[in-house]
Amino acid sequence: MVQAAEGENWFGNPPPRRVGAHALILRGSRILMVTRPYRITVSQWGLPGGSASPDELPWRTLSRSLAERLELRVTPGRLLAADHVPATSHKHDEGVNYV
């Protein structure tokens, strides 16, 4: 178990965390992929979705993101995967992505 440093209150003031929600959308054997609006070293392509606003549930994030970016109206199905994204020094807080 990780201990909070002296003076930290993780229940009253938890560390920041990013949440992302992405969709696996299939048509037959084809998978819908989108170009990323930002540059990463892994790939310019990714699953459609987006980042949660503060206090937004992942299923709501996915519905909102797909409506805003792709004009798709969807009802998210079951959770397929959750992936921890470690913090990047001086760039990003840790996070979790849901598919």
C-alpha angles and dihedrals in degrees: 000000000000114000122218114242116251110285094020118119107194092180097050096033110017121192114265118267132186120223124198130184122200134178132225101211117184134190106184105308094337123103123209110237128177134200112254117245089220133049121253130169096236102060144328088226129072146151115288116260140086151221125299122246116231110296092002117140117236095242090052091047090055095048092047095045094049091047093048099042105030103017089237120146109209141164107216116237129205126331110262102178145354120204128192114223112201122225118266114220111257092349116065139008119234116276150171130234122206124202 
